[in-house]
């Protein structure tokens, strides 16, 4: 079975830092568990990332396909938005599930 390399865009690192900062303020004892869980969940993309559905934002910025992996752990749900190209999965953003979808005029990616 094909293995994909997983890389993080700077925006994804920023999202992760923001989430971890918020979580460390609210429930610092949960940080190691949450971080290990999301890392393990993201690592599942190294095999069959195409199993994940297209993100609602797919198609807004040209031909690059945007997919999403859903992640649920204390305290909420998150959408991990990524692309697949050749043998690489690039994590673009990690968005709280309650945040609205990106729109064309919000060129955040």
HELIX and SHEET records of a PDB file:
HELIX    1   1 UNK A   10  UNK A   27  1                                  18    
HELIX    2   2 UNK A   28  UNK A   30  5                                   3    
HELIX    3   3 UNK A   31  UNK A   43  1                                  13    
HELIX    4   4 UNK A   44  UNK A   46  5                                   3    
HELIX    5   5 UNK A   49  UNK A   51  5                                   3    
SHEET    1   A 4 UNK A   5  UNK A   8  0                                        
SHEET    2   A 4 UNK A  88  UNK A  96  1                                        
SHEET    3   A 4 UNK A  76  UNK A  85 -1                                        
SHEET    4   A 4 UNK A  67  UNK A  73 -1                                        
END                                                                             
